[in-house]
Amino acid sequence: MLIVNVKENEPIDKALKRFKKKFEKTGVLKELRSRSAFQKPSVARRHQVIRATYKQKMYGNADQ
Protein backbone atom coordinates (compact mmCIF):
# COMPACT_ATOMS: atom_id res chain seq x y z
CA MET A 1 0.00 0.00 0.00
CA LEU A 2 1.34 3.40 -0.94
CA ILE A 3 1.32 6.12 1.67
CA VAL A 4 1.93 9.74 0.76
CA ASN A 5 2.07 12.14 3.66
CA VAL A 6 0.62 15.52 2.75
CA LYS A 7 2.64 18.24 4.43
CA GLU A 8 1.06 21.26 6.00
CA ASN A 9 0.11 23.97 3.46
CA GLU A 10 1.17 21.70 0.58
CA PRO A 11 -0.95 21.84 -2.56
CA ILE A 12 -2.83 18.68 -3.45
CA ASP A 13 -1.27 18.77 -6.92
CA LYS A 14 2.21 18.25 -5.48
CA ALA A 15 1.06 15.39 -3.28
CA LEU A 16 -0.71 13.78 -6.23
CA LYS A 17 2.45 14.12 -8.32
CA ARG A 18 4.48 12.37 -5.60
CA PHE A 19 1.85 9.61 -5.42
CA LYS A 20 1.96 9.10 -9.18
CA LYS A 21 5.75 8.91 -9.11
CA LYS A 22 5.70 6.32 -6.32
CA PHE A 23 3.03 4.33 -8.12
CA GLU A 24 5.04 4.37 -11.35
CA LYS A 25 8.13 3.09 -9.51
CA THR A 26 6.26 0.07 -8.16
CA GLY A 27 5.61 -1.19 -11.70
CA VAL A 28 2.11 -2.43 -10.92
CA LEU A 29 0.50 -0.96 -14.02
CA LYS A 30 3.30 -2.20 -16.27
CA GLU A 31 2.94 -5.73 -14.91
CA LEU A 32 -0.85 -5.60 -15.24
CA ARG A 33 -0.56 -4.65 -18.91
CA SER A 34 2.00 -7.35 -19.58
CA ARG A 35 -0.23 -9.98 -17.97
CA SER A 36 -3.32 -8.94 -19.93
CA ALA A 37 -2.21 -11.02 -22.92
CA PHE A 38 0.10 -14.03 -23.03
CA GLN A 39 3.45 -13.49 -24.68
CA LYS A 40 5.54 -16.45 -25.75
CA PRO A 41 8.91 -16.67 -23.98
CA SER A 42 10.73 -16.61 -27.32
CA VAL A 43 8.99 -13.36 -28.28
CA ALA A 44 9.77 -11.84 -24.90
CA ARG A 45 13.44 -12.79 -25.28
CA ARG A 46 13.53 -11.32 -28.78
CA HIS A 47 12.12 -8.01 -27.53
CA GLN A 48 14.62 -8.03 -24.67
CA VAL A 49 17.55 -8.58 -27.07
CA ILE A 50 16.33 -5.86 -29.42
CA ARG A 51 15.99 -3.43 -26.49
CA ALA A 52 19.47 -4.36 -25.20
CA THR A 53 21.11 -3.86 -28.61
CA TYR A 54 19.41 -0.47 -28.95
CA LYS A 55 20.63 0.62 -25.53
CA GLN A 56 24.11 -0.68 -26.27
CA LYS A 57 24.18 1.24 -29.53
CA MET A 58 22.94 4.45 -27.92
CA TYR A 59 24.80 4.45 -24.60
CA GLY A 60 27.44 1.73 -24.76
CA ASN A 61 29.97 3.53 -26.95
CA ALA A 62 30.59 6.38 -24.53
CA ASP A 63 34.14 5.19 -23.73
CA GLN A 64 35.49 6.03 -27.19
Residue pairs with C-beta under 8 A, 6 or more apart in sequence:
2 19
2 22
2 23
2 26
4 15
4 18
4 19
4 22
6 12
6 15
7 15
23 29
